[in-house]
Amino acid sequence: MLFNERIKQLCEQCQLQQRKIAEALDIDTATYCKVEKCGRHVKTEQIAVWLADKVISAIMENK
């Protein structure tokens, strides 16, 4: 499965809004939509920020 397919699948499962994901990645919503729809490349730093936010959220939920 390609990255763009996987993030789209995960976002649908988690009912995440595209604008919220774009905000976490520090990109505009249009750019995120292009990533999700056609596999536009995302900078490694943007993925790292998004993953870090997810880890922090998970830790905060389990406190």
mmCIF file of the N, C-alpha and C atoms, coordinates in Angstrom:
data_MODEL
# 
_entry.id   MODEL 
# 
loop_
_atom_site.group_PDB 
_atom_site.id 
_atom_site.type_symbol 
_atom_site.label_atom_id 
_atom_site.label_alt_id 
_atom_site.label_comp_id 
_atom_site.label_asym_id 
_atom_site.label_entity_id 
_atom_site.label_seq_id 
_atom_site.pdbx_PDB_ins_code 
_atom_site.Cartn_x 
_atom_site.Cartn_y 
_atom_site.Cartn_z 
_atom_site.occupancy 
_atom_site.B_iso_or_equiv 
_atom_site.pdbx_formal_charge 
_atom_site.auth_seq_id 
_atom_site.auth_comp_id 
_atom_site.auth_asym_id 
_atom_site.auth_atom_id 
_atom_site.pdbx_PDB_model_num 
ATOM 1   N N  . MET A 1 1  ? 0.847   -1.181 0.000  1.00 0.00 ? 1  MET A N  1 
ATOM 2   C CA . MET A 1 1  ? 0.000   0.000  0.000  1.00 0.00 ? 1  MET A CA 1 
ATOM 3   C C  . MET A 1 1  ? 0.890   1.240  0.000  1.00 0.00 ? 1  MET A C  1 
ATOM 4   N N  . LEU A 1 2  ? 0.575   2.191  -0.826 1.00 0.00 ? 2  LEU A N  1 
ATOM 5   C CA . LEU A 1 2  ? 1.335   3.436  -0.911 1.00 0.00 ? 2  LEU A CA 1 
ATOM 6   C C  . LEU A 1 2  ? 1.030   4.333  0.284  1.00 0.00 ? 2  LEU A C  1 
ATOM 7   N N  . PHE A 1 3  ? 1.965   5.239  0.580  1.00 0.00 ? 3  PHE A N  1 
ATOM 8   C CA . PHE A 1 3  ? 1.823   6.157  1.713  1.00 0.00 ? 3  PHE A CA 1 
ATOM 9   C C  . PHE A 1 3  ? 0.516   6.927  1.638  1.00 0.00 ? 3  PHE A C  1 
ATOM 10  N N  . ASN A 1 4  ? 0.211   7.506  0.470  1.00 0.00 ? 4  ASN A N  1 
ATOM 11  C CA . ASN A 1 4  ? -0.999  8.315  0.368  1.00 0.00 ? 4  ASN A CA 1 
ATOM 12  C C  . ASN A 1 4  ? -2.256  7.480  0.582  1.00 0.00 ? 4  ASN A C  1 
ATOM 13  N N  . GLU A 1 5  ? -2.241  6.239  0.139  1.00 0.00 ? 5  GLU A N  1 
ATOM 14  C CA . GLU A 1 5  ? -3.389  5.362  0.360  1.00 0.00 ? 5  GLU A CA 1 
ATOM 15  C C  . GLU A 1 5  ? -3.540  5.038  1.842  1.00 0.00 ? 5  GLU A C  1 
ATOM 16  N N  . ARG A 1 6  ? -2.408  4.795  2.488  1.00 0.00 ? 6  ARG A N  1 
ATOM 17  C CA . ARG A 1 6  ? -2.430  4.439  3.906  1.00 0.00 ? 6  ARG A CA 1 
ATOM 18  C C  . ARG A 1 6  ? -2.902  5.594  4.779  1.00 0.00 ? 6  ARG A C  1 
ATOM 19  N N  . ILE A 1 7  ? -2.409  6.811  4.522  1.00 0.00 ? 7  ILE A N  1 
ATOM 20  C CA . ILE A 1 7  ? -2.851  7.930  5.359  1.00 0.00 ? 7  ILE A CA 1 
ATOM 21  C C  . ILE A 1 7  ? -4.323  8.218  5.135  1.00 0.00 ? 7  ILE A C  1 
ATOM 22  N N  . LYS A 1 8  ? -4.786  8.066  3.907  1.00 0.00 ? 8  LYS A N  1 
ATOM 23  C CA . LYS A 1 8  ? -6.211  8.281  3.644  1.00 0.00 ? 8  LYS A CA 1 
ATOM 24  C C  . LYS A 1 8  ? -7.041  7.251  4.413  1.00 0.00 ? 8  LYS A C  1 
ATOM 25  N N  . GLN A 1 9  ? -6.608  6.007  4.388  1.00 0.00 ? 9  GLN A N  1 
ATOM 26  C CA . GLN A 1 9  ? -7.313  4.935  5.091  1.00 0.00 ? 9  GLN A CA 1 
ATOM 27  C C  . GLN A 1 9  ? -7.339  5.218  6.598  1.00 0.00 ? 9  GLN A C  1 
ATOM 28  N N  . LEU A 1 10 ? -6.204  5.579  7.155  1.00 0.00 ? 10 LEU A N  1 
ATOM 29  C CA . LEU A 1 10 ? -6.126  5.859  8.588  1.00 0.00 ? 10 LEU A CA 1 
ATOM 30  C C  . LEU A 1 10 ? -6.981  7.057  8.988  1.00 0.00 ? 10 LEU A C  1 
ATOM 31  N N  . CYS A 1 11 ? -6.960  8.072  8.165  1.00 0.00 ? 11 CYS A N  1 
ATOM 32  C CA . CYS A 1 11 ? -7.750  9.273  8.462  1.00 0.00 ? 11 CYS A CA 1 
ATOM 33  C C  . CYS A 1 11 ? -9.237  8.960  8.447  1.00 0.00 ? 11 CYS A C  1 
ATOM 34  N N  . GLU A 1 12 ? -9.663  8.147  7.513  1.00 0.00 ? 12 GLU A N  1 
ATOM 35  C CA . GLU A 1 12 ? -11.067 7.755  7.458  1.00 0.00 ? 12 GLU A CA 1 
ATOM 36  C C  . GLU A 1 12 ? -11.436 6.919  8.674  1.00 0.00 ? 12 GLU A C  1 
ATOM 37  N N  . GLN A 1 13 ? -10.576 5.995  9.049  1.00 0.00 ? 13 GLN A N  1 
ATOM 38  C CA . GLN A 1 13 ? -10.836 5.150  10.215 1.00 0.00 ? 13 GLN A CA 1 
ATOM 39  C C  . GLN A 1 13 ? -10.931 5.974  11.495 1.00 0.00 ? 13 GLN A C  1 
ATOM 40  N N  . CYS A 1 14 ? -10.063 6.952  11.625 1.00 0.00 ? 14 CYS A N  1 
ATOM 41  C CA . CYS A 1 14 ? -10.014 7.778  12.834 1.00 0.00 ? 14 CYS A CA 1 
ATOM 42  C C  . CYS A 1 14 ? -10.915 9.005  12.742 1.00 0.00 ? 14 CYS A C  1 
ATOM 43  N N  . GLN A 1 15 ? -11.554 9.174  11.621 1.00 0.00 ? 15 GLN A N  1 
ATOM 44  C CA . GLN A 1 15 ? -12.438 10.313 11.368 1.00 0.00 ? 15 GLN A CA 1 
ATOM 45  C C  . GLN A 1 15 ? -11.727 11.646 11.598 1.00 0.00 ? 15 GLN A C  1 
ATOM 46  N N  . LEU A 1 16 ? -10.522 11.741 11.044 1.00 0.00 ? 16 LEU A N  1 
ATOM 47  C CA . LEU A 1 16 ? -9.736  12.968 11.141 1.00 0.00 ? 16 LEU A CA 1 
ATOM 48  C C  . LEU A 1 16 ? -10.034 13.867 9.950  1.00 0.00 ? 16 LEU A C  1 
ATOM 49  N N  . GLN A 1 17 ? -10.125 15.138 10.210 1.00 0.00 ? 17 GLN A N  1 
ATOM 50  C CA . GLN A 1 17 ? -10.359 16.097 9.142  1.00 0.00 ? 17 GLN A CA 1 
ATOM 51  C C  . GLN A 1 17 ? -9.044  16.449 8.455  1.00 0.00 ? 17 GLN A C  1 
ATOM 52  N N  . GLN A 1 18 ? -9.121  16.633 7.146  1.00 0.00 ? 18 GLN A N  1 
ATOM 53  C CA . GLN A 1 18 ? -7.915  16.956 6.379  1.00 0.00 ? 18 GLN A CA 1 
ATOM 54  C C  . GLN A 1 18 ? -7.264  18.229 6.885  1.00 0.00 ? 18 GLN A C  1 
ATOM 55  N N  . ARG A 1 19 ? -8.050  19.205 7.256  1.00 0.00 ? 19 ARG A N  1 
ATOM 56  C CA . ARG A 1 19 ? -7.464  20.473 7.706  1.00 0.00 ? 19 ARG A CA 1 
ATOM 57  C C  . ARG A 1 19 ? -6.695  20.312 9.011  1.00 0.00 ? 19 ARG A C  1 
ATOM 58  N N  . LYS A 1 20 ? -7.145  19.396 9.878  1.00 0.00 ? 20 LYS A N  1 
ATOM 59  C CA . LYS A 1 20 ? -6.440  19.151 11.135 1.00 0.00 ? 20 LYS A CA 1 
ATOM 60  C C  . LYS A 1 20 ? -5.099  18.464 10.884 1.00 0.00 ? 20 LYS A C  1 
ATOM 61  N N  . ILE A 1 21 ? -5.089  17.540 9.947  1.00 0.00 ? 21 ILE A N  1 
ATOM 62  C CA . ILE A 1 21 ? -3.841  16.859 9.611  1.00 0.00 ? 21 ILE A CA 1 
ATOM 63  C C  . ILE A 1 21 ? -2.881  17.835 8.956  1.00 0.00 ? 21 ILE A C  1 
ATOM 64  N N  . ALA A 1 22 ? -3.390  18.646 8.049  1.00 0.00 ? 22 ALA A N  1 
ATOM 65  C CA . ALA A 1 22 ? -2.556  19.651 7.388  1.00 0.00 ? 22 ALA A CA 1 
ATOM 66  C C  . ALA A 1 22 ? -1.953  20.605 8.414  1.00 0.00 ? 22 ALA A C  1 
ATOM 67  N N  . GLU A 1 23 ? -2.757  21.001 9.383  1.00 0.00 ? 23 GLU A N  1 
ATOM 68  C CA . GLU A 1 23 ? -2.283  21.887 10.443 1.00 0.00 ? 23 GLU A CA 1 
ATOM 69  C C  . GLU A 1 23 ? -1.154  21.229 11.238 1.00 0.00 ? 23 GLU A C  1 
ATOM 70  N N  . ALA A 1 24 ? -1.319  19.961 11.576 1.00 0.00 ? 24 ALA A N  1 
ATOM 71  C CA . ALA A 1 24 ? -0.289  19.238 12.326 1.00 0.00 ? 24 ALA A CA 1 
ATOM 72  C C  . ALA A 1 24 ? 0.998   19.096 11.529 1.00 0.00 ? 24 ALA A C  1 
ATOM 73  N N  . LEU A 1 25 ? 0.864   18.964 10.211 1.00 0.00 ? 25 LEU A N  1 
ATOM 74  C CA . LEU A 1 25 ? 2.036   18.842 9.342  1.00 0.00 ? 25 LEU A CA 1 
ATOM 75  C C  . LEU A 1 25 ? 2.626   20.190 8.955  1.00 0.00 ? 25 LEU A C  1 
ATOM 76  N N  . ASP A 1 26 ? 1.949   21.257 9.360  1.00 0.00 ? 26 ASP A N  1 
ATOM 77  C CA . ASP A 1 26 ? 2.364   22.623 9.037  1.00 0.00 ? 26 ASP A CA 1 
ATOM 78  C C  . ASP A 1 26 ? 2.396   22.850 7.523  1.00 0.00 ? 26 ASP A C  1 
ATOM 79  N N  . ILE A 1 27 ? 1.334   22.365 6.869  1.00 0.00 ? 27 ILE A N  1 
ATOM 80  C CA . ILE A 1 27 ? 1.144   22.614 5.440  1.00 0.00 ? 27 ILE A CA 1 
ATOM 81  C C  . ILE A 1 27 ? -0.296  23.070 5.238  1.00 0.00 ? 27 ILE A C  1 
ATOM 82  N N  . ASP A 1 28 ? -0.573  23.671 4.095  1.00 0.00 ? 28 ASP A N  1 
ATOM 83  C CA . ASP A 1 28 ? -1.950  24.082 3.874  1.00 0.00 ? 28 ASP A CA 1 
ATOM 84  C C  . ASP A 1 28 ? -2.800  22.878 3.452  1.00 0.00 ? 28 ASP A C  1 
ATOM 85  N N  . THR A 1 29 ? -4.094  23.033 3.601  1.00 0.00 ? 29 THR A N  1 
ATOM 86  C CA . THR A 1 29 ? -5.019  21.933 3.333  1.00 0.00 ? 29 THR A CA 1 
ATOM 87  C C  . THR A 1 29 ? -4.937  21.475 1.886  1.00 0.00 ? 29 THR A C  1 
ATOM 88  N N  . ALA A 1 30 ? -4.775  22.391 0.962  1.00 0.00 ? 30 ALA A N  1 
ATOM 89  C CA . ALA A 1 30 ? -4.685  22.024 -0.459 1.00 0.00 ? 30 ALA A CA 1 
ATOM 90  C C  . ALA A 1 30 ? -3.483  21.118 -0.714 1.00 0.00 ? 30 ALA A C  1 
ATOM 91  N N  . THR A 1 31 ? -2.371  21.426 -0.084 1.00 0.00 ? 31 THR A N  1 
ATOM 92  C CA . THR A 1 31 ? -1.180  20.590 -0.245 1.00 0.00 ? 31 THR A CA 1 
ATOM 93  C C  . THR A 1 31 ? -1.423  19.208 0.338  1.00 0.00 ? 31 THR A C  1 
ATOM 94  N N  . TYR A 1 32 ? -2.035  19.162 1.511  1.00 0.00 ? 32 TYR A N  1 
ATOM 95  C CA . TYR A 1 32 ? -2.327  17.863 2.112  1.00 0.00 ? 32 TYR A CA 1 
ATOM 96  C C  . TYR A 1 32 ? -3.253  17.047 1.208  1.00 0.00 ? 32 TYR A C  1 
ATOM 97  N N  . CYS A 1 33 ? -4.255  17.682 0.646  1.00 0.00 ? 33 CYS A N  1 
ATOM 98  C CA . CYS A 1 33 ? -5.179  16.976 -0.254 1.00 0.00 ? 33 CYS A CA 1 
ATOM 99  C C  . CYS A 1 33 ? -4.429  16.371 -1.435 1.00 0.00 ? 33 CYS A C  1 
ATOM 100 N N  . LYS A 1 34 ? -3.456  17.112 -1.959 1.00 0.00 ? 34 LYS A N  1 
ATOM 101 C CA . LYS A 1 34 ? -2.650  16.601 -3.065 1.00 0.00 ? 34 LYS A CA 1 
ATOM 102 C C  . LYS A 1 34 ? -1.835  15.393 -2.623 1.00 0.00 ? 34 LYS A C  1 
ATOM 103 N N  . VAL A 1 35 ? -1.320  15.425 -1.397 1.00 0.00 ? 35 VAL A N  1 
ATOM 104 C CA . VAL A 1 35 ? -0.567  14.290 -0.859 1.00 0.00 ? 35 VAL A CA 1 
ATOM 105 C C  . VAL A 1 35 ? -1.486  13.073 -0.789 1.00 0.00 ? 35 VAL A C  1 
ATOM 106 N N  . GLU A 1 36 ? -2.665  13.281 -0.239 1.00 0.00 ? 36 GLU A N  1 
ATOM 107 C CA . GLU A 1 36 ? -3.597  12.178 -0.038 1.00 0.00 ? 36 GLU A CA 1 
ATOM 108 C C  . GLU A 1 36 ? -4.127  11.617 -1.355 1.00 0.00 ? 36 GLU A C  1 
ATOM 109 N N  . LYS A 1 37 ? -4.408  12.482 -2.303 1.00 0.00 ? 37 LYS A N  1 
ATOM 110 C CA . LYS A 1 37 ? -5.033  12.042 -3.547 1.00 0.00 ? 37 LYS A CA 1 
ATOM 111 C C  . LYS A 1 37 ? -4.037  11.510 -4.582 1.00 0.00 ? 37 LYS A C  1 
ATOM 112 N N  . CYS A 1 38 ? -2.889  12.157 -4.707 1.00 0.00 ? 38 CYS A N  1 
ATOM 113 C CA . CYS A 1 38 ? -2.004  11.757 -5.801 1.00 0.00 ? 38 CYS A CA 1 
ATOM 114 C C  . CYS A 1 38 ? -0.592  11.401 -5.350 1.00 0.00 ? 38 CYS A C  1 
ATOM 115 N N  . GLY A 1 39 ? -0.385  11.292 -4.057 1.00 0.00 ? 39 GLY A N  1 
ATOM 116 C CA . GLY A 1 39 ? 0.915   10.852 -3.586 1.00 0.00 ? 39 GLY A CA 1 
ATOM 117 C C  . GLY A 1 39 ? 2.010   11.890 -3.666 1.00 0.00 ? 39 GLY A C  1 
ATOM 118 N N  . ARG A 1 40 ? 1.650   13.171 -3.658 1.00 0.00 ? 40 ARG A N  1 
ATOM 119 C CA . ARG A 1 40 ? 2.672   14.219 -3.668 1.00 0.00 ? 40 ARG A CA 1 
ATOM 120 C C  . ARG A 1 40 ? 3.635   13.986 -2.510 1.00 0.00 ? 40 ARG A C  1 
ATOM 121 N N  . HIS A 1 41 ? 4.893   14.242 -2.737 1.00 0.00 ? 41 HIS A N  1 
ATOM 122 C CA . HIS A 1 41 ? 5.912   13.976 -1.720 1.00 0.00 ? 41 HIS A CA 1 
ATOM 123 C C  . HIS A 1 41 ? 5.770   14.918 -0.528 1.00 0.00 ? 41 HIS A C  1 
ATOM 124 N N  . VAL A 1 42 ? 5.989   14.371 0.650  1.00 0.00 ? 42 VAL A N  1 
ATOM 125 C CA . VAL A 1 42 ? 5.953   15.121 1.896  1.00 0.00 ? 42 VAL A CA 1 
ATOM 126 C C  . VAL A 1 42 ? 7.360   15.106 2.477  1.00 0.00 ? 42 VAL A C  1 
ATOM 127 N N  . LYS A 1 43 ? 7.757   16.221 3.037  1.00 0.00 ? 43 LYS A N  1 
ATOM 128 C CA . LYS A 1 43 ? 9.076   16.299 3.656  1.00 0.00 ? 43 LYS A CA 1 
ATOM 129 C C  . LYS A 1 43 ? 9.116   15.410 4.898  1.00 0.00 ? 43 LYS A C  1 
ATOM 130 N N  . THR A 1 44 ? 10.251  14.797 5.121  1.00 0.00 ? 44 THR A N  1 
ATOM 131 C CA . THR A 1 44 ? 10.442  13.926 6.272  1.00 0.00 ? 44 THR A CA 1 
ATOM 132 C C  . THR A 1 44 ? 10.149  14.671 7.571  1.00 0.00 ? 44 THR A C  1 
ATOM 133 N N  . GLU A 1 45 ? 10.539  15.929 7.643  1.00 0.00 ? 45 GLU A N  1 
ATOM 134 C CA . GLU A 1 45 ? 10.313  16.721 8.850  1.00 0.00 ? 45 GLU A CA 1 
ATOM 135 C C  . GLU A 1 45 ? 8.826   16.851 9.145  1.00 0.00 ? 45 GLU A C  1 
ATOM 136 N N  . GLN A 1 46 ? 8.014   16.985 8.097  1.00 0.00 ? 46 GLN A N  1 
ATOM 137 C CA . GLN A 1 46 ? 6.574   17.127 8.289  1.00 0.00 ? 46 GLN A CA 1 
ATOM 138 C C  . GLN A 1 46 ? 5.976   15.846 8.852  1.00 0.00 ? 46 GLN A C  1 
ATOM 139 N N  . ILE A 1 47 ? 6.432   14.717 8.363  1.00 0.00 ? 47 ILE A N  1 
ATOM 140 C CA . ILE A 1 47 ? 5.951   13.433 8.880  1.00 0.00 ? 47 ILE A CA 1 
ATOM 141 C C  . ILE A 1 47 ? 6.384   13.279 10.328 1.00 0.00 ? 47 ILE A C  1 
ATOM 142 N N  . ALA A 1 48 ? 7.613   13.666 10.637 1.00 0.00 ? 48 ALA A N  1 
ATOM 143 C CA . ALA A 1 48 ? 8.122   13.545 12.003 1.00 0.00 ? 48 ALA A CA 1 
ATOM 144 C C  . ALA A 1 48 ? 7.294   14.393 12.964 1.00 0.00 ? 48 ALA A C  1 
ATOM 145 N N  . VAL A 1 49 ? 6.937   15.597 12.568 1.00 0.00 ? 49 VAL A N  1 
ATOM 146 C CA . VAL A 1 49 ? 6.110   16.465 13.419 1.00 0.00 ? 49 VAL A CA 1 
ATOM 147 C C  . VAL A 1 49 ? 4.756   15.819 13.656 1.00 0.00 ? 49 VAL A C  1 
ATOM 148 N N  . TRP A 1 50 ? 4.167   15.305 12.612 1.00 0.00 ? 50 TRP A N  1 
ATOM 149 C CA . TRP A 1 50 ? 2.859   14.671 12.735 1.00 0.00 ? 50 TRP A CA 1 
ATOM 150 C C  . TRP A 1 50 ? 2.929   13.466 13.675 1.00 0.00 ? 50 TRP A C  1 
ATOM 151 N N  . LEU A 1 51 ? 3.956   12.639 13.503 1.00 0.00 ? 51 LEU A N  1 
ATOM 152 C CA . LEU A 1 51 ? 4.106   11.470 14.364 1.00 0.00 ? 51 LEU A CA 1 
ATOM 153 C C  . LEU A 1 51 ? 4.356   11.876 15.810 1.00 0.00 ? 51 LEU A C  1 
ATOM 154 N N  . ALA A 1 52 ? 5.154   12.890 16.017 1.00 0.00 ? 52 ALA A N  1 
ATOM 155 C CA . ALA A 1 52 ? 5.422   13.361 17.374 1.00 0.00 ? 52 ALA A CA 1 
ATOM 156 C C  . ALA A 1 52 ? 4.136   13.837 18.036 1.00 0.00 ? 52 ALA A C  1 
ATOM 157 N N  . ASP A 1 53 ? 3.306   14.556 17.307 1.00 0.00 ? 53 ASP A N  1 
ATOM 158 C CA . ASP A 1 53 ? 2.028   15.012 17.841 1.00 0.00 ? 53 ASP A CA 1 
ATOM 159 C C  . ASP A 1 53 ? 1.139   13.832 18.220 1.00 0.00 ? 53 ASP A C  1 
ATOM 160 N N  . LYS A 1 54 ? 1.148   12.787 17.398 1.00 0.00 ? 54 LYS A N  1 
ATOM 161 C CA . LYS A 1 54 ? 0.344   11.601 17.686 1.00 0.00 ? 54 LYS A CA 1 
ATOM 162 C C  . LYS A 1 54 ? 0.836   10.909 18.952 1.00 0.00 ? 54 LYS A C  1 
ATOM 163 N N  . VAL A 1 55 ? 2.144   10.810 19.121 1.00 0.00 ? 55 VAL A N  1 
ATOM 164 C CA . VAL A 1 55 ? 2.707   10.165 20.308 1.00 0.00 ? 55 VAL A CA 1 
ATOM 165 C C  . VAL A 1 55 ? 2.335   10.970 21.555 1.00 0.00 ? 55 VAL A C  1 
ATOM 166 N N  . ILE A 1 56 ? 2.493   12.279 21.482 1.00 0.00 ? 56 ILE A N  1 
ATOM 167 C CA . ILE A 1 56 ? 2.158   13.128 22.621 1.00 0.00 ? 56 ILE A CA 1 
ATOM 168 C C  . ILE A 1 56 ? 0.684   12.994 22.982 1.00 0.00 ? 56 ILE A C  1 
ATOM 169 N N  . SER A 1 57 ? -0.175  12.987 21.976 1.00 0.00 ? 57 SER A N  1 
ATOM 170 C CA . SER A 1 57 ? -1.617  12.824 22.220 1.00 0.00 ? 57 SER A CA 1 
ATOM 171 C C  . SER A 1 57 ? -1.912  11.500 22.899 1.00 0.00 ? 57 SER A C  1 
ATOM 172 N N  . ALA A 1 58 ? -1.290  10.436 22.442 1.00 0.00 ? 58 ALA A N  1 
ATOM 173 C CA . ALA A 1 58 ? -1.505  9.117  23.026 1.00 0.00 ? 58 ALA A CA 1 
ATOM 174 C C  . ALA A 1 58 ? -1.037  9.089  24.479 1.00 0.00 ? 58 ALA A C  1 
ATOM 175 N N  . ILE A 1 59 ? 0.089   9.706  24.766 1.00 0.00 ? 59 ILE A N  1 
ATOM 176 C CA . ILE A 1 59 ? 0.608   9.754  26.137 1.00 0.00 ? 59 ILE A CA 1 
ATOM 177 C C  . ILE A 1 59 ? -0.347  10.550 27.030 1.00 0.00 ? 59 ILE A C  1 
ATOM 178 N N  . MET A 1 60 ? -0.805  11.679 26.542 1.00 0.00 ? 60 MET A N  1 
ATOM 179 C CA . MET A 1 60 ? -1.706  12.512 27.331 1.00 0.00 ? 60 MET A CA 1 
ATOM 180 C C  . MET A 1 60 ? -3.029  11.813 27.628 1.00 0.00 ? 60 MET A C  1 
ATOM 181 N N  . GLU A 1 61 ? -3.519  11.032 26.685 1.00 0.00 ? 61 GLU A N  1 
ATOM 182 C CA . GLU A 1 61 ? -4.770  10.309 26.872 1.00 0.00 ? 61 GLU A CA 1 
ATOM 183 C C  . GLU A 1 61 ? -4.632  9.225  27.920 1.00 0.00 ? 61 GLU A C  1 
ATOM 184 N N  . ASN A 1 62 ? -3.430  8.657  28.075 1.00 0.00 ? 62 ASN A N  1 
ATOM 185 C CA . ASN A 1 62 ? -3.209  7.553  29.006 1.00 0.00 ? 62 ASN A CA 1 
ATOM 186 C C  . ASN A 1 62 ? -2.744  7.991  30.381 1.00 0.00 ? 62 ASN A C  1 
ATOM 187 N N  . LYS A 1 63 ? -2.715  9.276  30.641 1.00 0.00 ? 63 LYS A N  1 
ATOM 188 C CA . LYS A 1 63 ? -2.291  9.767  31.970 1.00 0.00 ? 63 LYS A CA 1 
ATOM 189 C C  . LYS A 1 63 ? -3.373  9.536  32.981 1.00 0.00 ? 63 LYS A C  1 
# 
